[in-house]
Amino acid sequence: MYEFAESDYCYGIGPIRLRLEWVNWAKPIPHEGDYWLGVRGVVIDRFGREGAVREMLVRAACVPVPPAAKRPRLRVLRSSTPV
């Protein structure tokens, strides 16, 4: 769950809390002298209840960066180890 200030998303009044479902990292949009990303998420009210699904633009600097994909660890099989 992430909270965005009114100045960090288009278009709405007051801060908004979202459980992000999707971020369009491939197409940043120049808007008002900054870059914005299209996002889709579920609105979370102040009591923690889920509400409507909403799509909006969020300032790119405010969108959390996804964790790096980890490569699987390769293990060396010893000849004495049964497969």
Stockholm file with secondary structure:
# STOCKHOLM 1.0

chainA/1-83         MYEFAESDYCYGIGPIRLRLEWVNWAKPIPHEGDYWLGVRGVVIDRFGREGAVREMLVRAACVPVPPAAKRPRLRVLRSSTPV
#=GR chainA/1-83 SS CEEECGGGEESCSSCEEEEEEEECTTCCEEETTEEEEEEEEEEECTTSCEEEEEEEEEEGGGSCCCCCCCCCCCCCCCTTSCC
#=GC SS_cons        CEEECGGGEESCSSCEEEEEEEECTTCCEEETTEEEEEEEEEEECTTSCEEEEEEEEEEGGGSCCCCCCCCCCCCCCCTTSCC
//
